[in-house]
Amino acid sequence: MEGLKKIIDIIKASSEMLLSIVQDLLDFAQIKAGKFRKSGEWFDIKKAVEGVICIQAQQAKAKGIELTAKFNNFTELT
């Protein structure tokens, strides 16, 4: 059951990354058309890094690489 949860987590993180790429492509198209409007959004950098690690962990493990992240002095802004 734990293996299935790990696979689902990888699929979820991958789909979120794909959505982000699609949004970036749309932004580039708007920039090219001269219609881009800057919008400031807060995001959780810790969650973003953990998502990348989740996606890349299997490839790293296959190559004998340990992939980890350590957050020092991490404080959340509100």
C-alpha positions as CSV (number, residue, x, y, z in Angstrom):
1,M,0.0,0.0,0.0
2,E,2.9,2.4,0.8
3,G,4.3,1.8,-2.7
4,L,1.0,2.8,-4.3
5,K,0.9,6.0,-2.2
6,K,4.5,6.8,-3.3
7,I,3.4,6.3,-7.0
8,I,0.4,8.5,-6.5
9,D,2.5,11.2,-4.9
10,I,4.9,11.1,-7.9
11,I,2.0,11.4,-10.3
12,K,0.5,14.3,-8.4
13,A,3.8,16.2,-8.2
14,S,4.5,15.5,-11.9
15,S,1.0,16.8,-12.9
16,E,1.5,19.9,-10.9
17,M,4.9,20.5,-12.6
18,L,3.3,19.9,-16.0
19,L,0.6,22.5,-15.2
20,S,3.3,25.0,-14.2
21,I,5.1,24.4,-17.5
22,V,1.9,25.0,-19.4
23,Q,1.2,28.2,-17.5
24,D,4.7,29.3,-18.2
25,L,4.2,28.7,-21.9
26,L,1.0,30.7,-21.9
27,D,2.9,33.5,-20.1
28,F,5.6,33.5,-22.8
29,A,2.9,33.7,-25.5
30,Q,1.4,36.7,-23.7
31,I,4.9,38.3,-23.5
32,K,5.5,37.8,-27.2
33,A,2.0,39.3,-28.0
34,G,2.7,42.3,-25.7
35,K,-0.2,41.4,-23.4
36,F,1.6,40.1,-20.4
37,R,0.6,41.5,-17.0
38,K,2.7,40.8,-14.0
39,S,1.0,39.2,-11.1
40,G,2.7,38.6,-7.8
41,E,1.7,35.3,-6.2
42,W,3.0,33.8,-3.0
43,F,4.1,30.2,-3.2
44,D,5.5,27.6,-0.8
45,I,9.2,27.2,-1.8
46,K,9.6,24.3,0.6
47,K,6.6,22.4,-1.0
48,A,8.0,23.2,-4.5
49,V,11.5,21.8,-3.7
50,E,9.9,18.7,-2.0
51,G,7.8,18.2,-5.2
52,V,11.0,18.2,-7.4
53,I,12.7,15.8,-5.0
54,C,9.7,13.5,-5.1
55,I,9.7,13.5,-8.9
56,Q,13.5,13.0,-9.3
57,A,14.1,10.7,-6.4
58,Q,13.6,7.5,-8.4
59,Q,16.1,8.5,-11.1
60,A,18.6,9.6,-8.5
61,K,18.2,6.3,-6.7
62,A,18.7,4.3,-9.9
63,K,22.1,6.2,-10.3
64,G,23.1,5.6,-6.7
65,I,22.6,9.3,-5.8
66,E,20.9,10.3,-2.6
67,L,18.7,13.3,-3.2
68,T,17.7,15.4,-0.2
69,A,17.0,18.9,0.8
70,K,17.6,20.6,4.1
71,F,15.9,23.9,5.0
72,N,18.0,26.0,7.4
73,N,16.4,29.0,9.2
74,F,13.2,28.5,7.3
75,T,10.5,30.8,8.3
76,E,7.1,31.3,6.7
77,L,6.0,34.8,5.7
78,T,2.3,35.7,6.0
